[in-house]
Each structure stands twice: as structure tokens, then as C-alpha cells.
């Protein structure tokens, strides 16, 4: 298991091009495996129907959200080795050819470091903005991924489905990675786990609690075995929506995978039996960018001391 960093591309005290690149470069130097961005199309001014509760305003953090792929292309120019992932881009708000070419371009510019973390979207206002009916989820996502893979495949490219069609064409550039960037699906439901096992290269769940995460991982691997895929060939990349806290949190009532570097390392050691590939955390809790870098260094040190196998820092 290696570790990653969700870059401060949303409305935090560190949301600036300079800070984003500084954190990405520090993560690379320290031995983190990947940096991550996400997509938010808009911030509705009224209440929003959200998972896990009644309609309410979106969190303030979403009032600014840099485009994920343009941000990663900028980061690619300032880094050399660290992987560049999205968690997630809501695929259905795009068209397969355009999104596939954007990922392919990022893969070329970064010398093969792109990871395509995709989701289906959940906010009704964003579906209306994209002029896409929510009922397209499911079958539409299957087609979208198939069409993207066709774009990344050999020319001439052609695809014909119910929702998406590509007339026979030459489509370039092709990604550096054979077959294209690995596709991870953000999924939390039984249907989502089955879809990820069937059409993706891995899964990208959000961790809220140990038991919840363990159940998702086992459900995903069981779904893969049921259709004849080897779970060992599929990635499990876990998103943690908490940032590294500058000071320890009280243990009473502390959420799993929250708190200081030492507390996070202890929780990560519990995850070792699950055989995860990658776990990444948020940023933005520290007063300054340099303080944030110090927290990233503390987490790498604490995780290593706790027996969590993290990638060693490569020579600069």
C-alpha cells in the first residue's frame, strides 16, 4: 500500500497554482505514490439534495473547484514521477471522445502517469446543467467506458451504442500507457461494485469506517470472482476525505482515518489485511503550505514506523 495526496484544488487556504505545485512536488520528493484532483461543475446557491441527509447548502469548499485535468497537466510540468489521478471526473457530464482525448493528452504530457478515476455524478443541478438525464446512469456508464477504451485503441476507431456513437475515424494522440490510463470507478453500492468489477481496472471508494470499507472491498472482489476476473489484477484505491490534522484529536469519538499523522498511521496499519493498493488523504488543515508539507512528511514517517509499506522517496 502506498499513500497519496488530494491536492488543494477546491476552496481552501492553499488553493492557488503555486501551492498546488508546491504540495505535488513535496509529495513526489517524500515518496507519495499519486496526487489527486476532483470535479465539481457548479455551486448551486440554494439547498441541494445530498447523500446522507435532507437538502442543505453544499459545503463552502465547493465554491471554488479548479478543473481537474487542466490542473494535473500543470502539475505534470513541475513533477517527474508521481502519478496524476482524478477522484473523480463525472463521466456522464462529458462526451467519451472529448474526455478520452483529454486523458490521452495528459498521459502523453506526463509520460504515462495519468489515472482516470471516473464517477457517474449525483447532484441533480449538475445533471441539468450538462443536459443529461439521471436515468442514463448505469447503462450509459457502461457505454461511456467502452467508448473511451475504443478511442484509446488502434485506429481506425469506431463505436456504436445506444447513447454514444463514433463514426470510423483517426483519433490521436494515443495514451503512452498501453490500453490507456487505468480506469477506476467511484462506487459505493452493490450495483456500482458489480459495474467496477466488470468494466474497470479498479475501484475508488470513500472510506468512512473500517467495517464499511472492508465490506466494500470484499464485495468488489467477490463480484470480480463471480464474473471470472482475478481480483489480484484489480486495484483498490481508497479516498479519505479528511486532511492530516496538525495535532492529535481526542480518541473518544474520533472518526476512522482522521487525526494526526500518528493517529492516521495507526488506522492505516489496521487496513493492511485488506490488501489495499493506495490510500490518499486531503490537504488544507495546516496554516501555511510549508506546514502542510511538514504534515505530509510526518505522515510518511509515522506510516513507515507503524509497519505500513510506503514507497521510498526516490532520489531527486
HELIX and SHEET records of a PDB file:
HELIX    1   1 UNK A   17  UNK A   30  1                                  14    
HELIX    2   2 UNK A   60  UNK A   63  5                                   4    
HELIX    3   3 UNK A   68  UNK A   77  1                                  10    
HELIX    4   4 UNK A   91  UNK A   93  5                                   3    
HELIX    5   5 UNK A   96  UNK A  109  1                                  14    
HELIX    6   6 UNK A  124  UNK A  130  1                                   7    
HELIX    7   7 UNK A  134  UNK A  136  5                                   3    
HELIX    8   8 UNK A  139  UNK A  152  1                                  14    
HELIX    9   9 UNK A  190  UNK A  199  1                                  10    
HELIX   10  10 UNK A  210  UNK A  226  1                                  17    
HELIX   11  11 UNK A  231  UNK A  233  5                                   3    
HELIX   12  12 UNK A  261  UNK A  271  1                                  11    
HELIX   13  13 UNK A  272  UNK A  274  5                                   3    
HELIX   14  14 UNK A  289  UNK A  305  1                                  17    
SHEET    1   A 9 UNK A  89  UNK A  90  0                                        
SHEET    2   A 9 UNK A 114  UNK A 119  1                                        
SHEET    3   A 9 UNK A  83  UNK A  86  1                                        
SHEET    4   A 9 UNK A  34  UNK A  37  1                                        
SHEET    5   A 9 UNK A   2  UNK A   6  1                                        
SHEET    6   A 9 UNK A 278  UNK A 282  1                                        
SHEET    7   A 9 UNK A 235  UNK A 243  1                                        
SHEET    8   A 9 UNK A 202  UNK A 203  1                                        
SHEET    9   A 9 UNK A 182  UNK A 185  1                                        
SHEET    1   B 2 UNK A 157  UNK A 160  0                                        
SHEET    2   B 2 UNK A 165  UNK A 169 -1                                        
END                                                                             
